[in-house]
């Protein structure tokens, strides 16, 4: 098989996943070398540090969604995520737990009871929710992460995707998709399935990069949220449009701050901009501040909370 044939076999051309239009404007061309998509898939990780690497990114001329087109096939993605191992993700455990504690406290005034996390990774959010009295269940395609969540924390985690999991309809009070929707090949189908498994009045809670933010507009192709793993880049407007198609009513959209160590932040900055990152790393190292936690809200990440208002059956719209 030639390099070009291999590239074609692992990628597929898609319509806009929000409105199904085929009309788009190219924003940034694929910046890989020919034949690299297979190695890019193999390098997928939860805590990706490959900023600025991406396939061709386009903007839908009808609704404005930014997305990767062509993109890896659904099967290629599932194979990659299934085989992924990311030990580096565990390094920032305490900081991740702090962020997710804050996330849960944002949800709890609105709901309580049964919580399903789709893409639960190593189970940090489920662990915190269980400690707060929630009945929890996770779904995770990465075998390494699912096994770790089950073995380390004793959490119930189903391997695979929301679509493949045998879950009852009208059952959960909250479905959480944290840092997930940007990775999905077909987010509309996943959102529709989330609508099915939620009880009437249940909440869907998501976090994702905000391509409509000031920073995303200023940094353009240098924005640190642009990476191989991200297939869809939502703004509050396009997020609202896709949610309308699956029977949800918007409750709130807000910025999503995160806590990480100073060592983590400077490492990220170094990989984005080496001169700046080198200076900051030197300062942090000189004062031995690598493990000091820092909350940062750059307003380029958003949390979206929506409610299932009706019991009607919902299926993805097709053009």
N, C-alpha and C positions, 0 to 999 in steps of 0.2 A: 504494500500500500504506500503510495507516495505521500509526502508531507501535506500537499494540498488536499488530497483525498481524506487523510486523517483529520485534518482541520474541519472539513465539511461534515464528516461522519459524527463529530462530537458536538457540533453546533447546529442550531436551527433558527431560521428567520421567524419572527413572531410579529403579530399585530400588537398595538397598544393594549396592555392588560387591563386598562381602566375603561376605555371606550371602544376598543376593537378597531379603531381607525388604522389604515395602512399608510397614512400620510404623515411624514415626519421630516424634521430638519436635523441634519447631523451637527452635533455640538462638538464632539471630540472623536477623532478617528482612533481605531485600535492602535495602541502603542506597543504591542508585543512584536517580537520578531516572528517571521513566518514559522508556523508549526508549533508555537509555544502553548496554545490553549491546553493541551494535555498535561504539560508540566505545571501550568497554572492551577488546574483542577487538583493535581496531586499535592500542591502546596497549600490548599485551603486549610484554615485553622479558625478556631473560635476567636482567638486574640490576634488577628492578622496584623502584621506590621508592614505589609507591602503596599504602602500608600502610593497613589498616582499610577498604578498599573491597572489597566482596564481594557476591555474590548471596546467596540465602537458604541458611543453613547449618543442617543438621539432624543429629541423633544417632539412629542406628539403635536401636530399642528391643529388638532381639534380640541383636546382637553388640556394640553400642557405638561403631561407626565413625562419625566425624564427616565429613560430605561436603556438597558443594554440590548442591542439588536445588530447582528445575531447574538444569541446567547447559548450557553451549554444546554444540551438536551436534558429533559427531566431525569432520564435514567443515568446520564453522566453525573448529574448533581447528586443523586441519591447514592451512587457508588462512591463518589468522593467523600461525602459527609459520613457515610457508613464506615469507611475505613480510616477516618481522621483520628489522629492522636495529638493532643495539644497540652503537654505538660506545663508549658509557660503560663497557661490560663490559671493554674493553681497558685502561682507566685503571689498574686494580688488578692488572695482569699479574703482577708480582713476588710480590705477596702471595698471589694465587691459586695460583701455582706452588708456593709454600712449603706451602700447605695440602694440595695434591695430592701433593707429595713425601711428606708425613707419611702421607697416605692409602695410598700405594703401599707404604710401609715397614710399614704394618700388615698388608697383604695378603701380602707376599713370604715371610714365614715359613710360610705355609700353602699356597702354590701358586706355580707358575712356568710360562711357556710362551706359549700363545696367549691374547691378551686382546681382548675385544670390548667397546667402550664404546657404550652406547645413549644417545643424546642427548649426543654428545661436544662440542657447542658449537664453540668455535674450536680445539679439539684440545690444550689444555694437558695434560690427563692422559695422552693418548696420546703426546705428545712426551716426557714424563718416563718413561713406561713403556718406550718404545723405547730411550731412553738407558740404561735398566737392563737391556736385553737381551731384552725381551719382543717377540714378534711381534704387531703391533697392527692393529686394524681398527676404524673408527668408523661409526656410523649417526647421521644428524642431519637432521631435517626442515627446519631453517632454511637456506635456500639461501645467504644471506650468510655464516653461520658455517661451513657445510660448505666453501664455496669458499675462505674464509680459511684454514682448517685445511689444505686441500690445497695452496694456492698458497704460503703462508708457510712451512709446516713440511714439505711434501712428504708428507703423511700420506694413507693410503688411507681415504677417507671415502665411504660410500654415502649418497646423498640419500634421505630418506624415513624410514620407521619400521621397527622390528624386524619387524613383521608383513609389510611390503611388500618387505623385503630378501630376495634369493635367497641364503640361507646354508645350509651343510651341517649336518645333524644330528650330534650327538655329536662336536663338533669343538673347541670352545673350552675352555680350562682355567679361565678367569674371564670372567664377564660383569659389567660394572660399570654401574650405573644411579645416578649421583650427582645428587642434587637433581632426580629425574625422576618418581618414582612419584606424587608429589602432583599432577602435571600431567596424568596420563593419564585419558582418558575411560573406558577399560575396562582397568584394571590387571591383572585376572585373566587376560585373554587375552594380554597382554604377558608376564606371568610364566610362563604356560604355554609360550609360544614360547621364552623364555629357557631353560626346562627342556629343550626339544628340542635347542637348539644347543649346550648344554653337554655335555661328555663325562661319563661316569659318574664321580662323585667330584669333579666340577668345582664351582667356587664362584660364587655370585651375591653381589655386594657392592652395597649400597645405602646412601645417606644421604638423610634426609628429616626434616622437623620432627616433634617428638614432642609431640603434643597431650595426652599423659598426664603431661607434665612439670609441676613445681611452678610454673614461670613461666607456662605456658599457663593453668593453673588460676587463678592469681592475677590475671592481666591480662585474662582472658576475651576479650571482643570487641576489646580494645585490644592483644592480642598481635600483635607485629610480623610473625609468620608468616602472619597472615590477610590474604589479598590475592586479587584477581581471578583470577590465574593458578593458584591452588591449588584443586583440585577435591576432593582427598581428604586427610584429616588423620588419620594413624595414631598409635596408641599401641603400645608393645611387645606388648600383648595382641592388638589387632586385626591388627597386622602378622603375628604368629604364626598367627592364624586363616587369613588369606588365603594365606600361604605353605604351610600344610598342604594346601590344596586343589590345589596345583600340584606336589606331590611333592618338597618341600625339607625338610631337617632343619636346625633352628637350631643354629648354632655359637656365635655371640656377638652381644650387643647392647651397645653402649657409647656414651657421649656423643661428640659429633663437634665438636671445637674448630676454630676458623678463625683465619686470620691476615689482617688487613687493616690499611691505614694508619689513623692516628688521624683523618686528614681524612675518610676513608670512614666510620668509626664515628660521628663527630660529625654528618656529613651525615645518616646514617640516623636518629640520635636526634632531630635537628632535625625531620625529616619525621614522626616519631612524636609528639614533644612539643616544640613550638617554644620555650617558655621555657627548658626544661632544655637543649635542643640549642643554643640561642643562647649560654647561659652557657659550656657546654663548648667550643663553637667559638671563643668569644672567648679562652678560656684557651689552647687549642691554638694559635691564631693568634698570640697574644702571645709565645709561646715558640718560634714557628716549628717546630712539631712535626707539621705536617700529613702529612709523608712518613714519619714514624716508625712502624714496624710494631708491631702489638700482637696477641698471641694472646689469644683470649677464648673461654672455655668456660662458657656459661650453662646447660648441661645441658638445653637445650630443642631440641637437634638430636641425632639418633641415627644411628649407623652400624650396619647389620645385615648380618651375614655368614652365609650358609646354604650347605648342600651338597646337590648332587643325589646321592642315595644309590642310586637304582634305575634300571634301563634301561627301565622300563615307559613306555608312551605315556601322556601326560597331556593331558587336554583340560579346558577350563573347565567347572565344574559349573553347571548351570542349574536354577532352581527349577521 
